Amino acid sequence: MVVCESGVLMVMRDADVTADSPGPEPGDEVRDRAVCVVLSGTGSDGILGVRAFKERHGLVMVQDPSTADYDGMPKNAVASGLADYILAMEDATGASGEDR
């Protein structure tokens, strides 16, 4: 998980993140710039995190399932209707909240 504290992005390798608890809520300084990214993976439990994130934060980017090694997680995120962007990874760097 990547979080922002006091304007600094940090990677938390051992973060306590589950489908029921998608992680800490961003502070007011980043709330309008918070992004949930769903990449290659299996299963559907990630959709619970996507729903929780969408309710609290907003922007959800999903890897195009046709470009994923494992398409279960991206397919479920797309099927939820909550994705703001569905992108091949090579296209993801150009997307931003301003483009919505």
C-alpha positions as CSV (number, residue, x, y, z in Angstrom):
1,M,0.0,0.0,0.0
2,V,1.2,3.5,-0.7
3,V,0.1,6.2,1.7
4,C,0.7,9.9,2.0
5,E,1.6,11.4,5.3
6,S,2.4,15.1,5.6
7,G,2.8,15.4,1.9
8,V,5.2,12.4,1.6
9,L,4.4,9.2,-0.3
10,M,5.4,6.1,1.5
11,V,5.2,2.4,0.6
12,M,4.0,0.3,3.5
13,R,5.0,-3.3,2.7
14,D,3.4,-4.9,5.8
15,A,0.3,-2.8,6.0
16,D,-2.7,-4.3,7.7
17,V,-5.0,-4.1,4.6
18,T,-7.9,-6.5,4.0
19,A,-11.0,-6.5,1.8
20,D,-12.9,-5.4,4.9
21,S,-10.4,-2.7,5.9
22,P,-8.9,-1.1,2.7
23,G,-6.5,1.0,4.7
24,P,-6.2,4.3,6.3
25,E,-8.3,7.2,5.0
26,P,-6.2,9.9,3.4
27,G,-5.9,13.2,5.2
28,D,-7.6,16.3,3.9
29,E,-4.4,17.4,2.1
30,V,-4.6,14.5,-0.3
31,R,-8.3,13.4,-0.3
32,D,-9.0,14.9,-3.7
33,R,-5.9,13.3,-5.2
34,A,-6.2,9.8,-3.7
35,V,-6.3,7.0,-6.3
36,C,-7.2,3.4,-6.0
37,V,-5.4,1.2,-8.6
38,V,-6.5,-2.4,-9.3
39,L,-3.9,-4.5,-11.0
40,S,-3.6,-8.1,-12.2
41,G,-4.9,-10.6,-9.6
42,T,-7.4,-13.3,-8.9
43,G,-10.6,-13.4,-7.0
44,S,-13.3,-10.9,-6.2
45,D,-12.5,-9.8,-2.7
46,G,-10.8,-6.6,-3.9
47,I,-14.1,-5.3,-5.0
48,L,-15.0,-4.7,-1.4
49,G,-12.0,-2.4,-1.1
50,V,-12.8,-0.7,-4.3
51,R,-16.4,0.0,-3.1
52,A,-15.1,1.4,0.3
53,F,-12.5,3.5,-1.5
54,K,-15.0,4.9,-4.0
55,E,-17.3,5.9,-1.1
56,R,-14.6,7.7,0.8
57,H,-12.2,9.0,-1.9
58,G,-13.2,8.9,-5.5
59,L,-10.8,8.0,-8.4
60,V,-10.5,4.3,-9.3
61,M,-8.2,3.1,-12.0
62,V,-8.3,-0.5,-13.2
63,Q,-5.9,-2.4,-15.4
64,D,-7.6,-3.5,-18.6
65,P,-8.3,-7.2,-18.0
66,S,-7.1,-8.1,-21.4
67,T,-3.6,-6.9,-20.5
68,A,-3.5,-8.6,-17.0
69,D,-1.6,-11.8,-16.3
70,Y,-4.5,-12.7,-14.0
71,D,-7.7,-11.0,-15.0
72,G,-10.1,-11.9,-12.1
73,M,-9.5,-8.8,-10.0
74,P,-9.6,-6.3,-12.8
75,K,-12.7,-8.0,-14.4
76,N,-14.6,-7.8,-11.1
77,A,-13.6,-4.2,-10.6
78,V,-14.8,-3.3,-14.1
79,A,-18.1,-5.3,-13.7
80,S,-18.8,-3.2,-10.5
81,G,-19.2,-0.1,-12.6
82,L,-17.0,1.9,-10.2
83,A,-13.9,2.3,-12.4
84,D,-13.2,5.8,-13.6
85,Y,-10.5,4.5,-15.9
86,I,-9.9,1.1,-17.5
87,L,-6.4,1.2,-18.9
88,A,-3.5,-0.9,-20.2
89,M,-0.6,-0.2,-17.9
90,E,1.3,1.6,-20.6
91,D,-1.5,4.1,-20.8
92,A,-2.0,4.6,-17.1
93,T,0.7,7.2,-16.6
94,G,-1.2,9.8,-18.6
95,A,-4.5,9.5,-16.8
96,S,-5.4,12.0,-14.0
97,G,-8.4,13.2,-12.1
98,E,-8.5,16.3,-14.3
99,D,-9.3,14.1,-17.3
100,R,-12.6,12.7,-15.9
